[in-house]
């Protein structure tokens, strides 16, 4: 039976899902994934060095039937399936020797931005780590050419990076350790839905895959491979963030680490990386863009943009700007109170400012300044 080339690509992904280097040998040899399944058994054995597990899987028609079901499911859910030879495949990741043969992608962000940066760290983020993570992303949002922010949707630093990116108007990509039919951790499903409107979800795991210890390692290599640089915000002596930093170094990516006190448990990993010159020390949010030669900050500072907006606003808008200028989310009732005007007029101004892109709202419906 003949199948769509996408089906053959998904079948290769299923067969070699835990050995992407072996998959790479196959995808580099053939112009299209279907060619593998048309090989005579003798040539197949030679290509796969007699590995009976892979040979049997290629010859087993059930693998193609499952792949066909997966493709039908993905298309019904607006999930794109991107083969490693497709032009849409992330060019940075394609450079890596263990790049997955297939990526599943859902959302509005493309996979080949001019700039991309990964932000990772401990699940047990401290107030220091969270505030510094937000400061770093706020600075990145001030660049004319804004980078895509990549992370893993996990608790702590990961979700802080995603949410801060959206608050400051950056696109963000969440790399999943599961198939696209499930979200891990499950409480972050609400955030994943919001990310779809301002970024994307990505995984190389087939439908039905559940998280295992090896899943997070595989997820981390995509985070590192898709980025120009990796920022480690907080990490204990061991942790997934350190693993991602190590993978990034093996891919010749720049790595930056936020230092902390020698007594801080969740700065130990960062301090160790800095101490052995494996990561550049973060001394200020701007030092990252300077090191990467991303020296194209917006023509005017955030403070200047606020002043310009303030000067051309009426008193209601001015009071709204003042209520939001502390860079924190503010609920609707507080804004109405501080605006000192009829609630309907205040809400009308808020709607206008949202449409202009001056203000936005977070996942809880609170308002934030986006300039």
N, C-alpha and C positions, 0 to 999 in steps of 0.2 A: 504494500500500500504506500502511495506517495503522500508525503506530508509537506506542509509549509516549512520553509527554512527556519522559521522561528521555533517550530516544534523540535527540529533537529538540534538547534542551539540549546534549548531547555533540556533535551535528553543528554547532551554532553555535560551540561551543568550538573545534572543528577548523577551521572555515572562517575564523574571525577570531582564531585563536590568537596571532598576532603583531601584532594591532591591537585591543587590548581597548577602546580608546575607540570604535572603530567598532561593536564588539559591544555596548557600553553603549547606543549610540543605538538598537540593535535591541531589546535586552532592556527598555529603559525604555518603548518604544512599545507592546509587546504584553504582554497579561496572561499568556500562555503561549507557550513557545518554538515550539510547532507552528504558530502562526499565520503565522510567516514563510514556511513552506514551502507554505502554501495560497494565497499571493498570486498573482494573475495576473502574467504576465511584465512587462506595462506598468507596473504598480504597483511591482513589484520593482525595475525599472530606475530609477524615480523615487526610491524609498527609498534605493537604494544609489548614487545619483548617477552612474549609468551605468558603474560599475566592473565591467568584464567579468569580472575574476577572481572577485569575490564572487558575481556573478550566475550565472556558469557553475557555480560550486560548489554554490549553493543548488539549481539546477535539475538537477544531476547526482545521480541516484539512488544512485550508488556511495558518496557521502559518507554517506548515511543507512544504507546497508548496513554500512559500516565502524563507524559509531557504534553500530549495533545489536549488532555483534560485541563492541564495547568494553563496552557495558552488561552483556551476558551474562557476559563475562569478569570484570568488576568484582564482580558479584553472586556469582559462584562463589568469589571470593577475599575476601569480606566487606569489600569496599571500597565505601564510601558515595559516591554522586554527589550533590553539593549544588548546586542552581541558585541564581543570585544573588537570585531572588525568594523562595526558601525561607526560612522563619523560622530554620532552623539555620545559615544562612550567617552568617559573622562580621559583626556589625553595624558594627564599626569599619572593616573593610575595605570594606564596601559604600559607605561615605561617600567613598571615593577614586574619582576620575574614571576611572582605568584599572584598576578592579577586574576580575578575570577573571570571565567569565560562569558558569564551573563550577569547583568544587573537588572533588578526589578526597580522601577522608578515610578513614583506617583507624586504629583504636585506641579507647581508652576515654575520652579527654578531649574535652569539648565545645569548641565554637569561640566561645562567648560567655561566657567567665568574667567575673566582676565586675571582675577586675583582670588585666592582661596586660602583660608586660614583655619586650622583646627584648634579648638579650645577644649582641654580635657583636665580632669583632676579627680579628687576623691569624692566618693558618695557622701562622706560625712563632712561636708564643707563647713568652715567656720564663718563667722560674720566678717572677718578680715578677708577671707578668700572670696566670698560673695561680692563684697564691696569693690575689691580690686578687679575682679572679673568684669563687673559692670563698667568700671572706669576704663578698662582696656577697650571694651567694645564701644563705649561712647567715643573714644578717640578714633577708632577705626571708622565709625560712622561719619566722622568729620572729613574723611578723605573724599576727594572728587570721584575717584574710582573706588567705589566701596567693595570690599571683599565679601565673598560668600563665607559664612561662619558655619563650620562643620563640627558636629559633636555626636554623642552616642545616646541621647535621650535618657540617660541614667539619672539617678538622684544626685543632688549636690551640685558640683560645678557644671556638669553637662547641661542640666535643665536650666541652670542660671544663664549659661551662655546662649541657649536657644531663646529664652524669654527676653533677655537683654537685647539680642539681635533684633527681634521683632519690635520691641519697644522703640529702638532707635532707627527703625526703618531699613534694616539690613535683611537680605535673604539668608535663610539658614537651612542646612541639610542635616537631617537626623538619620544616622546609620543604624539599622536595626540588627539585633542578634537572633532574629526569628524570621519566619516567612512573612510576607506582606499581609497575611490573613490574621496576624495577631500582633499585639503591641506589648513590649516588655520594657519597664514594669507596667502592669495593667493600669495603675492609677494615672499614668501619664498619657492615657488614650486621649483625654481632653486636650492636652497640649499638642499631640500628634495631629489632631483634627485642625487645630489652629495653624500649625506649621504648613499644612497643605495650601493654605491661602497666601502664604508669604515665603514659601520655600518648597521643600520636598522631603519625602521619605525614600530611603534607598536600602536595599538588601541584596545579597547574592544567594540567600537561602530560599529553597523552593517552598511552595505552599505546604503548610502542615509542619514545618520544622519548628521545634521547640528549643528553648535555650538550654545549652549544656556548657560546661566549663570551656570547651574548645570553641564554642560559638563566639564568646567575647573576644578571644584572641583573633579570630577571623574578622570579626567586626572592626577591631582596632586597626588591622592592617589597611582596611579601606579608608578609615578616618585619616590615617597617616598618608596613604598613597594619593588621596585626592587633593591634598593641601600643599601649598608652597612652604608652609612652616607650621610647626606645632607649638602651642603655648600650654605649658603645664602650670596650672594655677596653684594647686595644693596636692600633696601626695605624702602618704606615710612611707616607711622604708620599703614596703612592697605594695603593689597595687596596679590596677589596669592602666592608670595614667602613665606610670613609669614604663610599662610594657609598650604603650603607644609611642612614647618618646624614643624608646630603643628601636622600634621598628622604623620610625621616622629617620633616625640616624643611619640605619642600614640602607634607606632609600636616598641618602644624601640630602635630606631635608634640613632646613634650619630648625633648631629647637631653642625655645626660650623658657625659662623657669622663674617663678616668683619666689624670692627668698623670704625666709621667716626667721623667727628666733630659734636658737639652737635647742631650746627647751620645748618647742612646739612640735607635737607628734606629727601633725599633718603638714609640716614644712620639711620634715626630715628627708623625704625623697627628693624634693626640689633642691635643698641645700647640698645633698650629695652629688646631684648632677652638676650643679654649678662648681662644686669643689673639685671635681675631676675634669673640668672644662668640657663636659659633654653638652652643656647648655649655656646659652648666653643669659646673663643675669638681667632681670627686668628691674630697672631703676626708676622708670616712669612709663606711663602708657605710650608716650611718643617714641621711646627708644626702640620699640619693635618696628614701627614703620620706617624709622631712620635706618635701622640695620638692614631692612629689606629694600631700601631705596625707594620706598613709597612716599616720596617727598612732594606730595601734591595736595596738601591740606586745602580745604575749601578757601575760596578767595577771602572770605570774612569769617571771623571767629563766631562761635555760638553766641557769645555775649553781644557781639555786634549785630548779629541777625535778630536777636531778641530786641535790641534797641530800635532797629529799623522797623520791626513789626509794631513795637510799642508806639512809635511816633505816628504811624499812620492808622492807628486803631482808635475806635471810640472808647468811652469810659468803661463800657461793659467788657469789651474785648481786653482792654488793659487790665482790668481786675481779674479776668480769667487767666491771662498770661502771668500775672503776679502770683496767683494761687498755684500755678503749675511750675513756676520757675525754679523751685527747690529740687527739681529732678526726682520727684517721687510721684507715685500714682495717687490721685485724689478722687474721692467718690463724688458723685453728682451733687448730693445734698450740700456738701462742703463748698463746692464751687458756686452753687446758687447763693449760698449764704455770703460768701466772700465777694461775689459780684455786685451785691447790693442793688439788685434790680428785679423786675418781675420775672418769676421762674420761667415763663414761656419765652420771654425775650432772651434769657440766658441760654436756654436749651436751643433756641434758634441759632444763636451765635456759635454755640458748640458744634452744631450740625454743619454750619458754614465752614468753620475752622477744620473740621474733620475732612470735609470734601476738598479743602485746599491742601490738606496734608500737614497743617500746622500742629494739630493735635491728633492723638490716636487713643485707642482704648486697649487695656490689657484683658486677659482672659476672664477677669472678674467683673468687667464692665467699668472699671475705674479709668479715669482719663490721665494721659501722659503727654508731655510736650515732645514733639518730634523734630524740632528745628535744631 
